[in-house]
């Protein structure tokens, strides 16, 4: 029998744990393992090649058996899908490809019946240029919607996140509008009180329909001041000094928070575009965001036990309240390729860490079965605007198509967006038609149906670890003690009232023996750990 960590509760009395820095009234999200669903790729009910609410509703039992208590849905609002829904055309209308309002309400109701909360992605930094607001704004300088966006007669040097300038000239007025991301995604003007009011009403609409909170996309990018100062450029690279973290951002988030607090037990997690812990912690506080994603931990480019340990220490020493714990998302390569070297044992060892460390775990769909990256073989296979943009920039710079494809794939976020592999049928159980994005070639061997029948599969390992976290308050609320690293053996204790659980994971080479003691009970694993945290019963 193979396992990936040993967790040993001490039976002796220890110091009681007292939560600090966060309200103790909103505790459901501290007790929850979240699961991110990338909407187009999860479950297709009607054979059009796109995931939808009816398809996802049919898969809720999988999530209940997995043990997750919270679902994060990526954008499903009406969109031309230049950036797969992150270019919102309406804050009130569900994109028909995903279903309708009744489908959404049924999905939320069925999730709630299973004890699962649902939060939705909200993109408040920008809208699609296909939105009613922008179409009206483009009619002329005197249009009531003109000031919903940011217009200038002369642009500054700010760059788009996707590459190239962040300003686009409007042929009708001759002015330029600001777009931090794609040219078809115009930034909202958060210094306009009417924009704030519109967003607040949209949030209330979805809260009234039953959502349990929001994931706020690139929330520190909000443009709240009319700053036109050029960003400094050092060694040919622009530093984002004036176009991110503007002075009015926190005030804007407080206005968002105030609306959410009108409802009981709601939750906000924010995506903060920064790798500076001093910046991240400013947004995670009462009155702002419950938690923020820390990409210093979650998006390390390659495996390093020392880097993981250092980031755990950094979060413990610097972040107020609870950190977030994740190794994958729709914006980064899958952990099986990026961190685990296509080794399911190592992938589950990483899961053991994520599910036992202090913080709120976020599992990305497919991680529980060890899904791998998908790579575009041609430019036409790319669906991601970021990959397409960098491919075009490489071609424009004179690179040949093969080199440009490499450049595009380096930035292509499609890697982790292939259809969820439910069974071994063609197109990973999505449909008999071509899905919206190429499928992985390993769906026959790596899928839910097959792995749930294997007692010691990565899927069943996830189930056991999540069940353990759900049942042990020390793993939900416990403080750290003895967080340490020794020769790739990562260990720590979680202490809550009279409970103490010790976690030991071997990420190194060779067998390691630990001494749990006679009065201690092993909850998961054994006292023998070998490479990548695998424990073998004797």
C-alpha positions as CSV (number, residue, x, y, z in Angstrom):
1,X,0.0,0.0,0.0
2,X,1.5,3.4,-1.0
3,X,0.9,6.7,0.5
4,X,2.5,10.1,0.5
5,X,2.7,11.6,3.9
6,X,2.5,10.6,7.6
7,X,0.2,12.7,9.8
8,X,0.4,11.9,13.5
9,X,-1.8,13.5,16.1
10,X,-0.2,13.9,19.5
11,X,-2.4,12.9,22.4
12,X,-0.7,15.2,25.0
13,X,-2.2,18.5,25.9
14,X,-0.9,21.5,24.0
15,X,-1.6,25.2,24.0
16,X,-5.0,26.3,22.7
17,X,-5.1,27.9,19.3
18,X,-6.6,31.4,19.0
19,X,-7.4,32.8,15.5
20,X,-6.1,36.3,14.8
21,X,-6.5,38.9,12.1
22,X,-9.8,37.6,10.7
23,X,-13.3,37.6,11.8
24,X,-14.3,34.3,13.4
25,X,-17.9,34.7,12.1
26,X,-17.1,33.7,8.6
27,X,-15.5,30.4,9.0
28,X,-17.0,28.2,6.3
29,X,-14.3,29.1,3.8
30,X,-11.6,28.3,6.3
31,X,-13.0,24.8,6.5
32,X,-13.4,24.4,2.8
33,X,-11.3,22.8,0.1
34,X,-12.1,24.8,-3.1
35,X,-12.2,23.4,-6.6
36,X,-11.7,25.7,-9.7
37,X,-13.8,24.8,-12.7
38,X,-12.7,26.2,-16.0
39,X,-16.2,26.6,-17.5
40,X,-15.6,25.7,-21.2
41,X,-13.7,22.6,-20.4
42,X,-15.4,20.8,-17.6
43,X,-18.6,19.0,-18.7
44,X,-20.6,19.3,-21.9
45,X,-24.3,18.2,-21.9
46,X,-25.4,19.0,-25.4
47,X,-22.5,18.0,-27.6
48,X,-21.5,21.5,-28.8
49,X,-17.9,21.1,-27.5
50,X,-18.3,23.5,-24.6
51,X,-18.9,22.8,-20.9
52,X,-22.2,24.1,-19.6
53,X,-24.2,24.2,-16.4
54,X,-26.3,21.1,-17.1
55,X,-23.1,19.2,-17.7
56,X,-21.5,20.5,-14.5
57,X,-24.7,19.7,-12.5
58,X,-24.4,16.1,-13.6
59,X,-20.9,15.9,-12.2
60,X,-21.6,17.4,-8.8
61,X,-21.6,13.9,-7.2
62,X,-18.0,13.6,-8.3
63,X,-17.1,16.8,-6.3
64,X,-19.1,15.6,-3.4
65,X,-17.3,12.3,-3.3
66,X,-14.0,14.1,-3.7
67,X,-14.9,16.1,-0.6
68,X,-14.6,19.7,-1.8
69,X,-16.8,22.2,-0.1
70,X,-16.4,25.2,-2.4
71,X,-16.5,25.7,-6.2
72,X,-14.9,28.6,-8.1
73,X,-16.5,29.1,-11.5
74,X,-14.5,30.9,-14.1
75,X,-16.5,33.6,-16.1
76,X,-19.7,32.4,-17.6
77,X,-21.3,35.8,-18.5
78,X,-22.1,36.9,-22.0
79,X,-18.8,37.4,-23.9
80,X,-17.3,37.3,-27.4
81,X,-14.6,35.1,-25.7
82,X,-11.6,37.0,-27.0
83,X,-10.1,36.0,-23.6
84,X,-12.5,33.0,-22.9
85,X,-15.0,35.0,-20.9
86,X,-12.7,37.4,-19.1
87,X,-13.9,39.9,-21.7
88,X,-17.4,40.5,-20.3
89,X,-20.1,42.0,-22.5
90,X,-22.9,42.0,-19.9
91,X,-22.8,41.7,-16.1
92,X,-26.3,40.3,-16.0
93,X,-26.6,37.8,-18.9
94,X,-25.3,34.3,-19.0
95,X,-23.5,33.3,-22.2
96,X,-25.9,31.0,-24.1
97,X,-23.1,28.5,-24.6
98,X,-23.3,27.7,-20.9
99,X,-27.0,27.7,-20.5
100,X,-29.5,30.2,-19.0
101,X,-30.4,31.7,-15.7
102,X,-32.6,28.8,-14.7
103,X,-29.7,26.4,-15.4
104,X,-27.5,28.5,-13.2
105,X,-30.0,28.6,-10.3
106,X,-30.5,24.9,-10.6
107,X,-26.8,24.3,-10.5
108,X,-26.3,26.4,-7.4
109,X,-29.3,24.8,-5.7
110,X,-28.0,21.3,-6.4
111,X,-24.5,22.3,-5.1
112,X,-26.0,23.7,-1.9
113,X,-27.9,20.4,-1.4
114,X,-24.6,18.6,-1.4
115,X,-23.1,21.1,1.1
116,X,-21.0,22.8,-1.6
117,X,-20.7,26.6,-1.8
118,X,-20.3,28.4,-5.2
119,X,-18.3,31.5,-5.9
120,X,-18.1,33.1,-9.3
121,X,-15.4,35.0,-11.2
122,X,-16.1,38.7,-11.6
123,X,-14.0,40.8,-14.0
124,X,-14.4,44.4,-12.8
125,X,-11.3,45.9,-14.3
126,X,-12.5,46.0,-17.9
127,X,-15.4,45.0,-20.2
128,X,-15.5,43.8,-23.8
129,X,-15.6,46.4,-26.4
130,X,-18.8,44.6,-27.5
131,X,-20.6,45.6,-24.3
132,X,-23.5,48.1,-24.4
133,X,-21.5,50.5,-22.3
134,X,-18.5,50.6,-24.7
135,X,-20.6,50.7,-27.8
136,X,-22.5,53.7,-26.4
137,X,-19.2,55.3,-25.2
138,X,-17.8,55.0,-28.7
139,X,-20.6,57.1,-30.2
140,X,-19.1,60.4,-29.2
141,X,-17.5,62.5,-26.4
142,X,-20.9,63.7,-25.2
143,X,-22.4,60.2,-24.7
144,X,-23.4,59.5,-21.1
145,X,-21.3,56.3,-21.2
146,X,-18.2,58.0,-22.4
147,X,-16.7,58.5,-19.0
148,X,-17.3,54.8,-18.1
149,X,-13.9,54.3,-19.8
150,X,-10.5,56.1,-20.0
151,X,-10.0,58.3,-23.0
152,X,-7.0,60.5,-23.8
153,X,-6.0,62.7,-26.7
154,X,-2.4,61.5,-26.4
155,X,-1.3,58.1,-24.9
156,X,1.6,57.5,-22.6
157,X,4.0,54.6,-22.6
158,X,1.9,52.1,-20.7
159,X,2.1,48.6,-22.1
160,X,-0.6,46.0,-22.4
161,X,-0.2,42.9,-20.2
162,X,-0.5,40.9,-23.4
163,X,2.3,42.8,-25.1
164,X,2.4,46.0,-27.2
165,X,0.9,49.4,-26.3
166,X,-2.0,49.7,-23.9
167,X,-3.8,52.4,-25.9
168,X,-6.0,52.1,-29.0
169,X,-7.0,55.0,-31.3
170,X,-10.8,55.4,-31.8
171,X,-11.3,56.4,-35.5
172,X,-14.5,58.4,-34.8
173,X,-13.2,60.7,-32.1
174,X,-9.5,60.5,-32.7
175,X,-9.0,59.8,-29.0
176,X,-7.3,56.8,-27.5
177,X,-8.9,54.4,-25.0
178,X,-6.9,52.5,-22.4
179,X,-6.8,48.7,-22.4
180,X,-4.5,47.0,-19.9
181,X,-5.2,43.7,-21.6
182,X,-6.4,43.0,-25.2
183,X,-7.4,45.8,-27.5
184,X,-11.0,44.4,-27.3
185,X,-11.0,44.7,-23.5
186,X,-11.4,48.3,-22.5
187,X,-10.6,49.3,-18.9
188,X,-13.3,50.8,-16.8
189,X,-12.9,54.2,-15.2
190,X,-13.3,53.6,-11.5
191,X,-13.0,57.3,-10.7
192,X,-16.5,57.6,-12.1
193,X,-19.1,57.1,-9.3
194,X,-21.6,55.8,-11.9
195,X,-19.3,52.9,-12.7
196,X,-19.0,52.0,-9.0
197,X,-22.8,52.1,-8.7
198,X,-23.3,49.9,-11.8
199,X,-20.8,47.3,-10.5
200,X,-22.4,47.3,-7.0
201,X,-25.9,46.6,-8.5
202,X,-24.4,43.8,-10.6
203,X,-22.9,42.2,-7.5
204,X,-26.2,42.4,-5.7
205,X,-27.9,40.7,-8.6
206,X,-25.7,37.6,-8.4
207,X,-25.7,37.5,-4.6
208,X,-29.5,37.6,-4.7
209,X,-29.4,34.6,-7.0
210,X,-27.5,32.6,-4.4
211,X,-23.7,32.9,-5.1
212,X,-21.6,32.5,-2.0
213,X,-19.0,35.0,-3.0
214,X,-16.6,36.2,-5.7
215,X,-13.2,35.7,-7.1
216,X,-12.1,39.2,-8.2
217,X,-9.9,39.1,-11.3
218,X,-6.8,41.4,-11.4
219,X,-8.5,43.5,-8.8
220,X,-5.4,45.7,-8.0
221,X,-5.3,46.8,-11.7
222,X,-8.4,49.0,-11.3
223,X,-7.7,52.4,-12.8
224,X,-9.0,54.8,-10.1
225,X,-6.9,57.9,-10.9
226,X,-6.2,59.8,-14.1
227,X,-2.5,59.3,-14.0
228,X,-0.7,59.8,-17.3
229,X,2.9,59.6,-16.0
230,X,5.0,57.3,-18.1
231,X,6.2,54.1,-16.4
232,X,10.0,53.9,-15.9
233,X,11.9,51.6,-18.2
234,X,15.0,49.8,-17.0
235,X,17.2,47.7,-19.2
236,X,14.5,47.8,-21.9
237,X,11.8,46.5,-19.5
238,X,8.9,48.6,-18.3
239,X,8.3,48.8,-14.6
240,X,4.6,49.0,-13.7
241,X,4.9,51.8,-11.2
242,X,1.8,53.9,-12.1
243,X,-0.6,51.6,-13.8
244,X,-1.1,49.1,-10.9
245,X,-1.9,49.6,-7.3
246,X,-3.2,53.2,-7.8
247,X,-4.0,55.2,-4.7
248,X,-7.8,54.7,-5.0
249,X,-7.8,50.9,-5.5
250,X,-8.4,50.1,-1.8
251,X,-11.3,52.5,-1.6
252,X,-12.8,50.9,-4.6
253,X,-12.4,47.4,-3.0
254,X,-14.0,48.7,0.2
255,X,-17.1,49.7,-1.9
256,X,-17.2,46.1,-3.3
257,X,-16.7,44.7,0.2
258,X,-19.6,46.8,1.6
259,X,-22.0,45.3,-0.9
260,X,-20.9,41.7,-0.2
261,X,-21.2,42.4,3.5
262,X,-24.9,43.2,3.0
263,X,-25.3,39.4,2.7
264,X,-24.5,36.7,5.3
265,X,-21.4,34.5,5.2
266,X,-20.1,35.6,1.8
267,X,-16.5,35.2,0.7
268,X,-14.1,37.2,-1.5
269,X,-10.8,36.0,-2.9
270,X,-8.7,38.4,-4.9
271,X,-6.2,38.0,-7.7
272,X,-3.5,40.5,-7.0
273,X,-1.0,41.2,-9.8
274,X,2.1,41.4,-7.7
275,X,5.0,39.2,-6.5
276,X,5.7,41.4,-3.5
277,X,4.4,40.0,-0.2
278,X,4.2,43.6,1.2
279,X,1.8,44.4,-1.6
280,X,-0.3,41.3,-1.2
281,X,-0.8,41.6,2.5
282,X,-2.2,45.1,2.1
283,X,-5.3,43.7,0.3
284,X,-6.0,40.8,2.7
285,X,-7.6,42.6,5.7
286,X,-11.0,43.3,7.3
287,X,-12.9,45.6,5.0
288,X,-11.0,44.5,1.9
289,X,-10.5,40.9,0.8
290,X,-10.8,37.7,2.9
291,X,-7.8,36.1,1.1
292,X,-5.6,36.8,-1.9
293,X,-3.8,34.4,-4.2
294,X,-0.1,34.3,-3.6
295,X,1.5,33.4,-6.8
296,X,5.0,33.3,-5.2
297,X,3.9,30.0,-3.7
298,X,1.4,28.8,-6.4
299,X,3.2,29.5,-9.6
300,X,6.8,28.5,-8.9
301,X,8.2,27.6,-12.4
302,X,9.9,24.4,-11.4
303,X,10.1,22.1,-8.4
304,X,12.2,23.2,-5.4
305,X,11.6,22.0,-1.9
306,X,13.6,25.0,-0.6
307,X,11.5,27.4,-2.6
308,X,8.2,25.8,-1.3
309,X,9.5,25.9,2.2
310,X,10.7,29.5,1.9
311,X,7.3,30.6,0.6
312,X,5.5,28.8,3.4
313,X,7.7,30.7,5.9
314,X,7.1,33.9,4.1
315,X,3.3,33.5,4.2
316,X,3.5,32.6,7.9
317,X,5.6,35.5,8.8
318,X,4.1,38.2,6.6
319,X,0.5,37.4,5.6
320,X,-2.3,38.4,8.0
321,X,-5.0,35.8,8.6
322,X,-5.1,32.8,6.2
323,X,-3.0,32.4,3.0
324,X,-4.2,30.5,-0.1
325,X,-2.6,27.2,-1.1
326,X,-2.5,26.1,-4.8
327,X,-0.2,24.8,-7.4
328,X,-2.4,25.2,-10.5
329,X,-4.9,27.4,-12.2
330,X,-6.2,28.2,-15.7
331,X,-3.3,30.7,-16.2
332,X,-0.3,28.3,-15.6
333,X,1.0,24.9,-16.8
334,X,-0.3,21.9,-14.9
335,X,1.5,20.8,-11.9
336,X,2.0,17.3,-13.3
337,X,4.3,18.7,-15.9
338,X,5.6,21.8,-14.2
339,X,6.4,20.4,-10.7
340,X,5.9,16.7,-10.6
341,X,7.8,15.6,-13.7
342,X,4.9,13.4,-14.8
343,X,5.2,11.4,-11.6
344,X,1.8,10.8,-9.9
345,X,3.5,10.0,-6.6
346,X,5.2,13.4,-6.5
347,X,2.0,15.1,-7.6
348,X,0.1,13.5,-4.7
349,X,2.9,14.5,-2.3
350,X,2.4,18.1,-3.4
351,X,-1.3,17.6,-2.9
352,X,-0.6,16.3,0.6
353,X,1.3,19.5,1.4
354,X,-1.5,21.7,-0.1
355,X,-4.2,19.9,1.9
356,X,-2.4,19.9,5.3
357,X,-0.5,23.2,5.4
358,X,-2.0,26.3,6.9
359,X,-4.3,28.1,4.4
360,X,-7.2,27.7,2.1
361,X,-6.6,25.0,-0.6
362,X,-7.6,25.5,-4.2
363,X,-7.6,22.5,-6.5
364,X,-7.6,23.1,-10.2
365,X,-9.9,20.7,-12.1
366,X,-8.1,17.6,-13.4
367,X,-5.4,17.8,-10.8
368,X,-7.1,15.0,-8.9
369,X,-6.5,12.7,-11.8
370,X,-3.1,14.0,-12.8
371,X,-4.0,15.7,-16.1
372,X,-1.1,16.9,-18.1
373,X,-0.4,19.9,-20.4
374,X,-1.7,20.2,-23.9
375,X,0.6,21.8,-26.4
376,X,-0.5,23.6,-29.6
377,X,1.0,21.8,-32.6
378,X,0.1,24.7,-35.0
379,X,-0.8,28.4,-34.5
380,X,-4.4,27.5,-35.5
381,X,-4.7,25.2,-32.4
382,X,-4.1,28.1,-30.1
383,X,-7.2,29.5,-28.4
384,X,-5.6,31.7,-25.8
385,X,-5.3,35.4,-26.8
386,X,-2.0,35.6,-24.9
387,X,-0.4,32.8,-26.9
388,X,-1.8,34.2,-30.1
389,X,-0.5,37.7,-29.3
390,X,3.0,36.5,-28.6
391,X,3.1,34.3,-31.7
392,X,2.1,37.3,-33.8
393,X,4.7,39.5,-32.0
394,X,7.4,36.9,-32.8
395,X,6.4,36.8,-36.5
396,X,6.4,40.6,-36.6
397,X,9.8,40.6,-35.1
398,X,11.1,38.4,-38.0
399,X,11.1,35.0,-36.4
400,X,10.3,32.0,-38.6
401,X,7.0,30.2,-37.9
402,X,8.6,27.3,-36.0
403,X,10.4,29.7,-33.6
404,X,7.3,31.9,-33.3
405,X,5.2,28.8,-32.4
406,X,7.7,28.0,-29.6
407,X,7.4,31.6,-28.4
408,X,3.6,31.5,-28.5
409,X,3.5,28.2,-26.6
410,X,5.8,29.6,-24.0
411,X,3.0,32.1,-23.2
412,X,0.0,30.0,-24.2
413,X,-2.3,29.4,-21.3
414,X,-4.2,26.6,-23.1
415,X,-1.7,24.1,-21.6
416,X,-4.1,23.6,-18.6
417,X,-7.4,24.1,-20.3
418,X,-8.1,20.9,-22.2
419,X,-11.4,19.0,-21.5
420,X,-11.8,17.2,-18.2
421,X,-11.1,13.6,-18.7
422,X,-14.1,11.8,-17.4
423,X,-13.7,8.4,-19.2
424,X,-12.0,6.8,-22.1
425,X,-14.5,7.7,-24.7
426,X,-13.4,10.0,-27.6
427,X,-12.9,13.6,-26.7
428,X,-12.5,12.7,-23.1
429,X,-16.3,12.1,-22.6
430,X,-17.1,15.6,-23.8
431,X,-18.9,14.7,-27.0
432,X,-18.4,12.9,-30.2
433,X,-17.7,16.2,-31.9
434,X,-14.6,18.3,-31.8
435,X,-14.3,20.2,-28.5
436,X,-13.6,23.9,-28.4
437,X,-9.9,23.1,-27.7
438,X,-7.7,20.1,-28.6
439,X,-8.0,17.2,-26.1
440,X,-5.1,15.4,-24.4
441,X,-4.0,12.1,-26.0
442,X,-3.8,10.2,-22.7
443,X,-7.6,10.4,-21.9
444,X,-7.8,6.6,-22.3
445,X,-5.5,5.9,-19.3
446,X,-5.9,9.1,-17.3
447,X,-9.6,9.6,-16.5
448,X,-12.0,9.6,-13.6
449,X,-13.8,6.3,-14.4
450,X,-10.5,4.4,-14.6
451,X,-8.7,5.9,-11.6
452,X,-11.6,5.7,-9.2
453,X,-11.5,1.9,-9.6
454,X,-7.8,1.8,-8.6
455,X,-7.6,1.8,-4.8
456,X,-4.2,3.5,-4.7
457,X,-4.6,6.0,-7.6
458,X,-3.9,9.7,-7.3
459,X,-7.7,10.2,-7.4
460,X,-8.3,8.1,-4.3
461,X,-5.3,9.6,-2.6
462,X,-6.9,13.1,-3.1
463,X,-10.2,11.7,-1.6
464,X,-8.4,10.4,1.4
465,X,-6.4,13.5,2.0
466,X,-9.4,15.8,1.6
467,X,-11.5,13.6,3.9
468,X,-8.8,13.9,6.5
469,X,-8.7,17.7,6.2
470,X,-12.5,17.9,6.4
471,X,-12.5,15.8,9.6
472,X,-9.6,17.4,11.5
473,X,-10.0,20.9,12.9
474,X,-6.3,21.2,13.4
475,X,-5.8,21.0,9.6
476,X,-8.4,23.8,9.2
477,X,-7.6,26.2,12.0
478,X,-4.4,25.0,13.5
479,X,-1.4,27.3,13.9
480,X,2.1,26.2,12.8
481,X,4.8,24.9,15.1
482,X,8.2,23.6,14.0
483,X,7.8,24.3,10.3
484,X,11.2,23.1,9.0
485,X,13.1,21.5,6.2
486,X,15.9,19.1,6.5
487,X,17.5,17.4,3.5
488,X,14.2,17.7,1.5
489,X,12.2,16.3,4.4
490,X,9.5,18.9,4.9
491,X,7.7,18.8,8.2
492,X,5.4,20.9,10.5
493,X,2.9,20.6,13.2
494,X,-0.7,22.0,13.2
495,X,-2.0,22.8,16.6
496,X,-5.6,23.6,17.5
497,X,-6.8,23.5,21.2
498,X,-5.9,20.0,22.4
499,X,-5.1,18.6,19.0
500,X,-1.7,18.4,17.4
501,X,-1.0,16.9,14.0
502,X,2.5,16.4,12.6
503,X,3.0,16.3,8.8
504,X,6.1,14.8,7.4
505,X,6.7,14.6,3.6
506,X,9.8,13.4,1.9
507,X,10.6,15.2,-1.3
508,X,14.2,13.9,-1.4
509,X,16.0,10.8,-2.6
510,X,16.0,7.5,-0.8
511,X,14.2,6.1,2.2
512,X,13.6,8.1,5.4
513,X,12.5,6.6,8.7
514,X,10.6,8.7,11.3
515,X,9.9,7.9,14.9
516,X,6.2,8.7,15.7
517,X,6.3,7.2,19.2
518,X,4.2,4.5,20.9
519,X,1.3,6.7,22.0
520,X,0.7,8.2,18.7
521,X,-1.8,7.2,16.0
522,X,-1.0,7.4,12.3
523,X,-3.9,8.9,10.4
524,X,-2.4,8.6,6.9
525,X,0.7,6.8,5.7
526,X,3.4,5.0,7.8
527,X,6.6,5.7,9.6
528,X,8.7,4.9,6.5
529,X,8.9,7.5,3.8
530,X,10.7,7.1,0.5
531,X,11.3,9.5,-2.4
532,X,8.5,11.9,-3.3
533,X,6.8,11.3,0.0
534,X,5.7,7.7,-0.8
535,X,5.2,5.6,2.3
536,X,5.3,1.8,2.0
537,X,3.6,-0.4,4.5
538,X,5.9,-3.2,5.8
